[in-house]
């Protein structure tokens, strides 16, 4: 079996037609969903970008032990696992974090590596740029002007739609399929950094959902109105017109991505690959666009950024497409499913993943009864069919980072075998508080009566809070949670 995994960064399920969107146009994703199986209970495991990729490419949840960092020596990389069984593997991506020191090792496991340069602050071009464009000047009000200048250099000269990033990623992926589809078995990891910000998008998408306006930023700062120390003035100054423009540019990016995703569907048709290829479309996390007066994907993880899309085609679905799956799955389960589909044993190489291959093949399958997720240095969230519970965060409570890689040069580190099941020495490094991770109270939401998560029931529904705490503690034991994390999150 071949596998094509299409990963789109920051893709919100509520902006996709298969998940009920009526304003954002995604006809090609809707067409794919009619053929495929759509998962309604898919969630993140770790956030943000590179922690999510460790879920996907190593099958390991890390948010209790470490945050953003390279592949560990003991990780079982997805591409390596399937390559040892004869598969040819390739990655096509513009996600520039892969070629940074803290993203090391994620690309290197593939046989074929194709990078598309220039996204966000990728240190690609150094050409002189005398003046920022009008949109750049607006961005620079809220972001480091050096970052804005780098991005402006990178996209200088982009005059046509196919100059932009998601068109280049998707068309390059089609080229890879043209050249490699005749291998006996192959895996293509096709990854678009868009629809991640900056939300700079060409016509006709720029004016598809709003009026163009260079006086409005298309790259808002990550912030939370109540607590974040990042540009609190943003929320004092931003207008509804600006918020509508930002969302409109995001929606434009989604529709442009969808259009070029259609080229991939055409390639699958042209090359007659549907009969022997699994096709997965998903994301690493969502992205809040001011709905709760926040931008980004920060803790606590509301469904806006934690409840994410997953659509999968399997040749066994022929004649029964368009089905929906209600059970819970997570990003780590994508790793387990791919390795099993390509002949490996997920129980030996996907430590935290659970394969959902049986449900695709119409065999008995039992999904998770709950999902647990978070960001290192914050708290943990547990969700089941009834409730979502997010722990409190005492940001001053001490925790440590456990890794084979030191994040900083410090004198107060130790080494040892600290994590059960990992038979090698790890550095135990004190983790410093970051302003991005402030104190936060515990939260409890009723998933049935309050799907938008507006009313915190932590003080009014003690029985549900106790039930969810017990459920979280059960899951944390399975994940070998360090003891110090329990005190930090107010758990037993």
N, C-alpha and C positions, 0 to 999 in steps of 0.2 A: 504494500500500500504506500502511495506517495502522500505527502502532506504539504499543503500551502497554508501557512499561518499569516494572516494579515493583521498587524497590530497598529492601531491608530491611537496616538497619544491624546489624552484628555477628551475622549469622545463621550458626550453625555447621552445616556439612553433616551431621556425625555426630549431630545432633539432629533430622534430617528422615527421615521414612519412605522417601522415594525413594532415600536414600543408606544405607539399612540400619538406621535407628533402630528399636528395638523398644519402648523405654520412653516416649519422647516422642510424643505423639499429634498427627499432622499429616494428617488424612484428606483435606483439601481440596488440599493440595500433592501428596499421593499421587495423587489423582484427576487433577490437572493433568498430572502426570508421565506417567500412562498415555496421555494424549492427545498430549503434547509429546515433545521430544527432550531427554534428560538428558545433560549433559556431565560426564564423570568426570575430566577432566584440567584443570579450570579453576582458575586461581591469581590471587592479587593481582598488582599491578604495583608500586604504591607504597602505603605505609601511613603514618599512619592516615587519619582521615576526609577532610579536604579534599584531601590529595595523591591519594587514591583517586578523588575526584570530578573532579580534573583529568584523570586517566586516562579516566574515563567520559564527561565532557562536553567535553574538548578533545582526546582521543586522544593525549596526550603523557605519557610517563614522566618524572618529574622528580626522583627521589630522589638522583641523582648531582649535581644542580645546585642544588636548592633544596628546602625543605620546605614546611610549611604556609603558604599564601599565596593572594592573589587571582588571578583570571584575568589572564594577561599580554596586552598589546595585540596580540601576534602570534598568539595562540591562535585556532583556528578552532572556535568554539563550536558544539556539535551543533545546538542549536535554531536558531541563526542560519543555519547551512548548509542546513537543510531548509526553513526559512521562505523563503529566497530562491528556492526552487523551488515555492512556493505552498502549503506546508503550514501549518496553524494549529497552534501549539504551546502547551502548558500544563504547569505544574508545580504539584502539590499536595504540600506537605511540612510537617512539623513539625521539621525538622532546623535548629535555631536557629543553627548556625554559619554558615548562609547569610547571615544578616543581621548578622554581625559584620564588623569592618573586614578581617580576614584571610580572610574568605570572600566578599569582594566580587566581583561580576561573574558568578557562576555562575547565579543566578536571573534576572538582568536580560536574558538573551538570549531568554526566553520571551515569547510574546504575552500569556499569561494566567498570573498568579502568585497562588496561594492559599496563605497561610501559616496554620498552626495553632500557636498560641502556648503556651508554658509548659513545654517539655521541660527537664529537668535544671536548669541555672543560667541559663536564658533570663530576662532582666530584664523580666519581664512584669508581675507584680503586686507592689505595694509596700504592700498592706493590712497593718495592724497584726496581729501574731500573738503573742499573749502567751506561749504555751508551745509547745515542740516536741512533736509526738506521740511516742509511745513508740518507734516505729521510727526517728524522726528523732534521738532522743537516742542511740540505738545507733550510727547512722551517724556522728554527730558525734564519736565516740571516735576515728575514723580519718580524718575529712575536715574541711576548714575549716568551722567552724560557720556562717559566713556563706553558704557555698554550700548547706548543708543547709537553712538558714532560707529561702533563696530558693526552693528546690524545694518546701518545705513550704507556702509561701505560694501557689505556683503550683497545687498540687493540692488545696488546702483546698476543701472542698465537693464533691469528687468522691465521689458516692454510688452511682452506677450504672456498670455496665460501659461503656455508651456515652459516659460522660464521659471515659474514658481515651483515650490518644493513638492507638494503632493502630486502634481502632474508628472514631475521628473521621477519620483519614486515609483509611481504606478507604471509608467511607461518603461522604466528600466527593469522593473520586475517582469513585465511582459517579454522583454528582450531575453532575460535569463531563462524564462520558460521556453522560448523558441530554441535556445541553444542547448538546453539541458533536459528537456522532457523525455528524451529517448533513453536515458539511463534506466536500468532495471528498477531502481528505487531512489527517490530523492526527497529532500526536505528543503523548502524555500521559506525563509523567515523574511517576510516583506513588511517593512516597518516605516511608517510615516510619522515624523515628529508633529506635523500638522494633524489635528487642529489645535495644537498648543499655541499659546500666545508667542510672539506678537500677532494680533489679529489684523495683519495687513493682507489685504486680498484685492486682486485686480477686478476690473469690470469684466463681465456684467454682474459679478457676485457682490461687488462693493455696494452697489445701490439696489440690490435685489430686495433687501428687507428694511432699508432705512435710507434716508437722504445722506449722500456723502458730505463729510464735514472735516476738513483738515484742522479745524480749531479744537477738535476733540481727540483725546488720546485713544489709540487702539492697543495700548499695552499698559493696563492699569497695574498699580503696585499690589503685591500680595498684602492683604491686610484684613483685620477684623475690627469693626468699628469700635467695640468696647475695650479691647485689650492690647492689640498689637502695637508695637512701637514704631511700625513702618508707616510713615506719612499719615498720621491721624488726620491731618488737615484735608486729606483727600475727601473724606466723607463730609467734611464741613463745607466743601466747595462744589462737589459733583452735583450735577442737575439730572433730572429725569431724562432730559434730552440726551445727555452724554451717556447715561446708562443704556438707553435704548440704542444708541449708536454702537456701543461696545458689543452688546448682544447681537445686533444686526451683523457686525463684522464676523463674530464667531459663527453665526448661522451661515453666512456667506462662505466661510471656510469649509463648513460641513458639506454644503451643497457642491462646492468645487471638488472636494474629496470624493463625494459620491459620483460625480460625473466621470472622474478618471478611474474610479473603481469599476465603472462600467467597461473600461478598456480591458481590465483583467477578466471580467466575465466573458467578453468577446474572445479573448485568447484561450480561455478554457473551452469555449465552444469550438473555435477554429482548430485547436490541437486535439480535440476529442479526449479531454482529460477527466471528464466527470465520472467515467466508469471505474477509474482506479486511483482517484485522488480525494483525500479528505481536505475540505476547505474550512478554515476557522477564521472568523472575523470577530475581533474583540478589542479591548483597550486595557491600559494599565490602571486608570482611575478616571473619574469625571472631573469637572471643573466648575466651581461655583462662580456665577456671573452676577453677583450682587443680590441674589434672591434673599439671603439672610444678612444683608449688609456685610458680605464677605466676598473676597475674590480668592480663587485658588483651591487647594485641597487639604486644608489644615484640620487639626484636631479641635473639637470633636468631629468625627466623620459622620456628617449627616448623609442620608441616602443620596443627596444631590451629587456627592463625589464618591460615595462608597458602593452604591448599587449600580452596577455597570452592565453594558450589553455583552452578550455572547450569542453568536449564531454559527451553526456548524452544519456543513453538508458532509454526508457519508454516502458512498455508493449504495449502501443497503437501504437508504431512504427513498430510492427510486420508486415513484408511485405513491408515496405516503408523506410527501413534503408538506410544509406549512404547519407542522405539529409544534406544540409548545411544551416545555418542561417546567414543572413547578418546583422541583426539589432544589435545595441549596447547593451551589458550587462556588469555588473560589479560583483565583488566578493560579495557585499552585496545582490545581487539578488539570489545567491545560497541559502542564509538563507531564503528569502521570498518564494522561490520555494519549499524548503523542508517542511517548516511548512504548506504551503497550501496543498501539496500532502498528508500530514499526518493528515489533518483535522483541522488545526488551521487557523485563519484569519490573513493573513500577514499585513493587515492594522492596526492591533492592537498591533502586537508584532515585526514587522520588520520595524522600523521607516524610514529607508532610502532605503529599498530593494523594488524591483519590480519583482514579480513572472513571470518567463517565462514558467510556467506550461502550459498555453494555447497553445503555439506553439508546445509543445511535444504531446499534445492531439489533434492536428490538429483543433484547434479552433482559432478564430480571436485574433490576438495579435499585439500590437504595441510596439516595442522596444523604447529605449531612442533615442532622436535625437542628443544627445551628451553625453560624459562622462567626469567627473571631478575627478581628483586624485592628490595625493601628499604625502609628508612626513612632519610631524610636524616640525616647525622651519625653513622650507624652503619656497617654494612658492606653487603655484597651477598650474595644467596643465588642459587645456580643449581641447578635440578632437571632431570634427564632421566629416562628410563624406569628407569634402574638406580640412580642415586645422587642425594643432595642434599648440596651443599657450601655451607657458610656461612663467609665469610671471617673472619679475626681482625679485631678492632677495636682500634686504638691511639687512644684518645679524645683524647690530647694532641697527636697529629699535626695540623698545621694544614690546614684546608680552608676554602673560601670558598662563599658563597651568591651565585648569579648570578641577577639578577632586574631587571626594570624598577622594582620597588618596594623601597624600603629597609625593612628590618625594624626597625632602630633608628637613632637619630641618632648617627653616629660621624664621627670625623675621618679615619680610616684606610681610607677606601673609594676606589676608582678606578672609572673607567668605560671601556668599550670594547666591541668586537665579539668577545666571548670564546668564543661557542659556534658552531661551524660550522652553517650552514643558517639561522641567525637573523640577519637583516640589519638589526639595530638595536642601538643601544648598550645595554648592561646595566651595572648596578652590580655591582662585585666587592667583596663585603663579608665580612670575616673572620667565621667562625662560631665562637662560643664554646662550649666544652664545657658540656654539661648533665649534671647528676647522673643523669638518666634514661638516659643513653647511656654506660655504663661501658666500660672495657676488657673485651674478651672474646676467648677463644681461638678458633681455627678449629675447625670441626666437619664431620664427614663421616658420612653415614648410608647404609646399604644399604636401598633402597626395597623390595626384594623380600624379603629375609630379616628385616628389622627395620622393618616399616611403622609402628610406634609411635615410632620414632626414640629408642630408649633407649640404644644403644651407639655412642659416638663412635669411629670407626675412623681418625681423622686420623693417628695414629701407627702403626697396624698395617697399613694398606692404602695404601702409598705410590703404587702405580700408579694406583689409582682417584683418589687425591687429585690427582695430576699431570694426569690426564685431565680432571677437573672444573675445575681451575684454568685449563687451556688453553681449555676451553669457555667459561668465564666471561670470560676475556680477549678471546676472539673476539667475544662479545656486547657487552662494554663498548666496544669500538671502534665497533660499529654505533651505540651510544648516545652517541658523542662524549664519553666519560667524561673529565673533567678529569684532567690528569696527576697532580695532587696526591693524587687518590683512590687511585691504584695503590699508592703508598707507604703510605698509611694502612691499606690492607687487605692488605699483604704480597704484592702481585702485581707482575708484570713491567710 
